[in-house]
Amino acid sequence: MNSRLDRLLATMARLRDPQHGCPWDREQNFATIAPYTIEEGYEVADAIARGDMAALKDELGDLLFQVVFHARMAEEQGLFSFEDVAAAIADKMERRHPHVFGDAQVDSVTAQGEAWEEHKAAERRHRAVESGAAESVLDGVALVLPALLRADKLQKRAARIGFDWPDARPVVDKLKEEIAELVTEIRKPADQQALKDEMGDVLFAATNLARKLDIDPEAALRHATAKFERRFRRVEALAAQRGSSGDLDALETLWQQVKLDERGQ
């Protein structure tokens, strides 16, 4: 196994070789590679969602290559190496699992989740002290996360210190309030910034409602998007079969038929 990993590390070093490496690979830096790293993470998730294990193997390799790429660039700058990355994550996992690698006792999955979050919070406090920055419960929520996911994480963090609705009902009222404000803004002379602000408030409130209902907003939107795509492709097929026009009324009629067909009505 080590020989295969050593081969991958050597491949990366050759690609970055100043004299004989690949011109494209030599020119990259952390910032230019970051989008590819994010993309590969999504492609791993896509392979899992499709249940394609052969693709998953390939995509995991692509994601591993991204780790090796970043580590190689860091090593060239004297910052850290791939071995340092591997050691750091092993240390972190052992530190965050004292019930496995130490003497701590965890009685349930819920208790383990709470202990995990406590360990992460302690690590954030330590980093804040080291940097001299003011500590916040919101520290560590990455800016580059998908917007719905980041909103959900921020809301969960705020909820830990009591900044939360007691249940879903007042969140529904808040969502209705935000929608009403958006409608009011739509009726005014066009102001794109104001519209964007109000639309953002609607999405943030909808995310909060999903959280209170214990629904992953990203997963819910992916499901809705997949449903729309499936139904619209069927609409296109029916329109082609019947030679229907592309006007809205005709398409809406086909859309309603597809919905009824899916429900077995």
C-alpha positions in Angstrom: 0.0 0.0 0.0 2.8 2.4 0.9 4.5 1.8 -2.5 1.3 2.9 -4.3 1.0 6.0 -2.2 4.7 6.7 -2.7 4.2 6.3 -6.5 1.4 8.9 -6.3 3.6 11.4 -4.3 6.4 10.8 -6.8 4.0 11.4 -9.7 3.0 14.7 -8.2 6.6 15.7 -7.6 7.4 15.0 -11.3 4.4 17.0 -12.5 5.7 20.0 -10.5 9.3 19.6 -11.4 10.6 23.0 -12.5 12.6 21.6 -15.4 10.8 18.5 -16.6 7.3 18.8 -15.2 4.0 19.8 -16.8 3.7 23.5 -17.6 0.1 23.6 -16.4 0.8 21.9 -13.1 3.9 24.0 -12.5 1.9 27.2 -12.8 -0.8 26.3 -10.3 -1.1 27.6 -6.7 -3.5 27.1 -3.8 -6.0 29.6 -5.1 -6.1 28.2 -8.6 -6.4 24.6 -7.5 -9.1 25.3 -4.8 -12.0 25.3 -7.3 -11.0 21.9 -8.6 -10.8 20.5 -5.1 -14.3 21.7 -4.4 -15.5 20.2 -7.7 -13.9 16.8 -7.0 -15.8 16.7 -3.6 -19.1 17.2 -5.4 -18.2 14.5 -8.0 -17.6 12.1 -5.1 -21.0 12.9 -3.7 -22.6 12.5 -7.2 -21.1 9.1 -7.6 -22.5 8.1 -4.2 -25.9 9.5 -5.0 -25.9 7.5 -8.3 -24.8 4.3 -6.5 -21.9 4.0 -9.0 -19.1 2.4 -7.1 -16.7 2.2 -10.1 -17.1 6.0 -10.5 -16.7 6.5 -6.8 -13.3 4.7 -6.9 -12.2 7.1 -9.6 -13.6 10.2 -8.0 -12.0 9.3 -4.6 -8.7 9.0 -6.5 -9.3 12.5 -8.0 -10.0 13.9 -4.6 -6.9 12.3 -3.1 -4.9 13.8 -5.9 -6.1 17.2 -4.9 -4.8 16.6 -1.3 -1.5 15.5 -2.7 -1.4 18.5 -5.0 -1.9 21.0 -2.2 0.5 19.2 0.1 3.2 19.2 -2.7 2.8 23.0 -3.1 3.1 23.5 0.6 6.2 21.3 0.8 7.8 23.3 -1.9 7.3 26.4 0.2 8.6 24.8 3.4 5.1 24.9 5.0 4.2 21.2 5.6 4.3 17.9 3.8 1.8 15.2 2.9 3.1 13.2 5.9 2.3 16.2 8.1 -1.3 16.3 6.7 -1.8 12.6 7.4 -0.3 12.9 10.9 -2.5 15.9 11.7 -5.7 14.2 10.7 -4.8 11.0 12.6 -4.0 13.1 15.7 -7.3 15.0 15.4 -9.4 11.8 15.0 -7.8 10.2 18.0 -8.3 13.4 20.0 -11.9 13.6 19.1 -12.6 9.9 19.8 -11.5 9.5 23.4 -14.1 6.7 23.7 -12.2 4.7 21.1 -8.6 5.7 21.7 -8.9 6.6 25.4 -10.9 5.8 28.6 -13.9 8.0 27.9 -17.4 6.4 27.8 -20.1 7.2 25.2 -23.5 5.6 25.6 -25.2 6.6 22.4 -24.8 8.1 19.0 -26.4 11.3 20.3 -23.9 11.5 23.2 -21.0 10.9 20.7 -22.3 13.8 18.5 -22.4 16.1 21.5 -18.9 15.1 22.6 -17.7 15.6 19.1 -19.1 19.2 19.0 -17.5 19.9 22.5 -14.1 18.8 21.2 -14.5 21.0 18.1 -15.6 24.0 20.3 -12.6 23.5 22.5 -10.3 23.5 19.5 -11.9 26.7 18.2 -11.4 28.3 21.6 -7.7 27.3 21.6 -7.2 28.8 18.1 -8.9 32.0 19.2 -6.6 32.3 22.2 -3.6 31.6 20.0 -4.6 34.2 17.5 -5.7 36.8 20.0 -9.1 37.1 18.2 -12.4 37.4 19.9 -14.1 34.0 20.1 -17.5 33.4 18.4 -19.7 30.4 18.4 -19.8 31.0 14.6 -16.1 30.5 14.1 -15.0 27.9 11.7 -18.0 27.9 9.4 -16.3 28.0 6.0 -17.2 30.9 3.7 -17.0 28.7 0.6 -19.7 26.3 1.7 -22.9 26.1 -0.5 -25.1 28.9 0.7 -27.9 26.7 2.0 -25.5 24.5 3.9 -23.6 27.5 5.4 -26.9 29.1 6.5 -28.0 25.8 8.1 -24.6 25.5 10.0 -24.7 29.1 11.2 -28.3 28.7 12.5 -27.3 25.5 14.3 -24.3 27.2 15.9 -26.5 30.2 17.1 -29.1 27.7 18.4 -26.4 26.2 20.7 -26.4 29.3 22.9 -30.2 29.6 22.9 -30.7 31.9 19.9 -33.5 29.8 18.4 -37.2 29.5 17.9 -38.9 27.0 20.3 -40.5 25.0 17.4 -41.3 25.3 13.7 -44.5 27.3 14.0 -43.0 30.8 14.6 -40.5 30.0 11.8 -43.4 29.5 9.4 -44.8 32.9 10.5 -41.3 34.4 9.9 -41.2 32.9 6.4 -44.6 34.3 5.6 -43.4 37.7 6.9 -40.2 37.6 4.7 -42.3 36.6 1.6 -44.7 39.5 2.2 -41.7 41.9 2.4 -40.4 40.4 -0.9 -43.8 40.9 -2.5 -43.9 44.5 -1.3 -40.4 45.1 -2.8 -41.5 43.5 -6.1 -44.3 46.0 -6.4 -42.0 49.0 -6.0 -39.8 50.5 -8.8 -37.1 48.0 -9.6 -34.2 48.0 -7.0 -32.1 44.9 -7.6 -30.1 45.2 -4.4 -33.3 45.5 -2.3 -34.8 42.5 -4.1 -31.7 40.5 -3.5 -31.8 41.3 0.2 -35.4 40.3 0.5 -34.9 37.2 -1.6 -32.0 36.3 0.6 -34.1 36.7 3.7 -36.8 34.4 2.3 -34.2 31.7 1.5 -32.6 32.1 5.0 -36.0 31.7 6.7 -36.8 28.7 4.5 -33.5 27.1 5.5 -34.3 27.8 9.2 -37.7 26.1 8.8 -36.0 23.1 7.2 -33.7 22.9 10.2 -36.5 23.1 12.7 -38.2 20.2 10.8 -35.0 18.2 10.9 -34.7 18.3 7.2 -31.4 18.9 5.4 -32.1 21.9 3.1 -29.4 20.9 0.6 -30.9 17.4 0.3 -34.4 18.8 0.1 -33.5 21.2 -2.7 -31.6 18.5 -4.6 -34.6 16.2 -4.3 -36.9 19.0 -5.6 -34.5 19.8 -8.4 -34.3 16.1 -9.4 -38.1 15.9 -9.4 -38.4 19.0 -11.6 -35.8 17.6 -14.1 -37.5 14.2 -14.2 -40.9 15.7 -14.8 -39.7 18.4 -17.3 -37.9 15.8 -19.4 -41.2 13.8 -19.5 -43.0 17.0 -20.6 -40.5 17.5 -23.4 -41.0 13.9 -24.6 -44.7 14.2 -24.6 -44.6 17.5 -26.4 -42.4 15.9 -29.1 -44.7 12.9 -29.4 -47.8 15.0 -29.9 -46.3 17.8 -31.9 -47.5 20.2 -29.2 -46.6 23.9 -29.4 -44.2 25.4 -26.9 -46.6 27.9 -25.5 -47.0 28.1 -21.8 -50.6 26.8 -21.6 -49.7 23.6 -23.6 -46.7 22.9 -21.5 -48.6 23.5 -18.3 -51.2 21.0 -19.4 -48.5 18.4 -20.1 -46.9 19.3 -16.7 -50.1 18.6 -14.9 -50.6 15.3 -16.8 -47.0 14.2 -15.8 -47.7 14.9 -12.2 -51.0 12.9 -12.3 -49.2 10.0 -14.1 -46.5 9.9 -11.3 -49.2 9.8 -8.7 -50.9 6.9 -10.5 -54.1 8.9 -11.1 
